[in-house]
Structure formats: C-alpha cells, structure tokens
Amino acid sequence: MFCRRTVLAGLTALVLSPLAAMAADLPDLGGKTVVVVTENAYPPLQFVDPKSGQAIGWEYDAMNEIAKRLNFKLEIQNTSWDAMIQAVSDGQYDIGMTGITIKDDRKEKVDFSDPYMRSQQFMLARGDEARFTDAKSFAAIEDALVGAQPGTSPFYTAVYEILDGNEQNPRIKLFETFGATVQALKTGDVDTVLTDSVAAKGYVDASNGGLKVVGGPLGTEDFGFIFKKGSDLVAPVNAAIAALKADGTLDKLNQKWFVDYKMGE
C-alpha cells in the first residue's frame, strides 16, 4: 500500500531564495486579470470534485493565494494537456498549471516559474496484479501494456527506463488525458500507468483497493508554472512562491491535499 509518509517524503523541501525573507515586499499587479489554464485531470493538484462538481485542488489553492498576494484577478480556463504548452507559448493564456515537469526541451517554448513541488514517479497497477512487482519484472512480460499521454514525463520514463528506448513501441498505448489512462488500467486495457507520487496518492486512496503502487520511484521531478517566453509575470510569481514556502503555506497545502483530503468522501 502506498503510504502517506511516502508522498510527503516525495515533496522534498526546495532551497529557498533570498526572496523568502521579503514576503512583505511582494509586487502589486494592480488588480489586472491573469488568465490561468489547467486540465482539471490530475488529482489532487487540480480536478473536478465528484461530489460537488467544482474544480478544486492543490494548484487551485496555491494560485488563489498567489493572486491574493500579488493583487491580480484570477481567471481560470481549461484545455487539454497536448494543447497547453503551445497555447501558453502563443500567448493564449498567461499561466499554465497542471503538474508540469520542468524540462530543458520545454524551456525552448515557455518560461518556467521556480519549482513549487518535487515529486517522484511510480507505477500504478490494479490491486490484484500479481504478475509483476517492479519495472524489471513488468518489462519481462512481453504482452504487458503501459498507458500514457504522448509527450509527458511518464511516457518518456516508460520508453527509456522500463522498455527498450523505442518511442514507437507497441506496448505503449496512448491516451488524450491522464484520467483516460487510469480508466484503461482499471478496465484491463493496459497493465500499468506511470505517475508521480501526488497523483498516485489520489487515485490509490479513491480506488478502495482497486489500485496499488508497485516498485520503487523511477525518477524525481520538479513542477513549475509555465508562461509565454519573456513574460513579466515570472518574477512576481517566483517571489510569491518563495513567500508561500517561507511562511509555511505550501506545507499546509501539502497536509490538506496529500494527507487530509479523501477523494469521494
């Protein structure tokens, strides 16, 4: 069983910049409207609550707090993961948030904020899965399938750390959303889904034993918000992230969403 302590251990404290001591001196954006786009498919970072129908999550709380401290009006819109980075790069939205891993190739298209969270990738499997217990034993099963979104960190981890380095490997089945990969896992259309610790915790807790984590972590990821290249929002948002780290707000959000919150309850 995937324990909460493991999740919190994956959310390693990141080094604070000198801005952390300057929380009272945050920029004032004068009430301007900032359009933030997300996918609403990545619990507990951002998702639609099955009981209330409201979009909620760790990133919603963090971004609302950033908006309050920087004095801007927050407007939330939604788009698919595969369209998000290009759309932000093109200036259709001011900020993108959906647990986006900071990667050098993505930096060619967008600017990233400082990291707001560190996590590790794990393998999700069905609760009754007995054929494999880690990446090596999974790879040895020739007909075992991985579900993934193209162009994501889990996709590349599956290709290069579990399978044979062939991005066209037929053992990888592609889906448009992360939620669709998990549904395919539940129905037996694929046999594992790779995800970081934050999403793994949400899905395992909501599955009533239907899902589990197998094996150890397959890598470490830093998450950041994305902006159009050269955006003047990067520095203010970085200052706000540093302030939220310094005063314990991010720790409180970790407690709320990775320990206290239960999906579906």
Summary of the structure (lengths in Angstrom):
residues: 265
radius of gyration: 18.4
end to end distance: 19.4
largest distance: 58.1
contacts: 862
relative contact order: 0.23
helix: 38%
strand: 22%
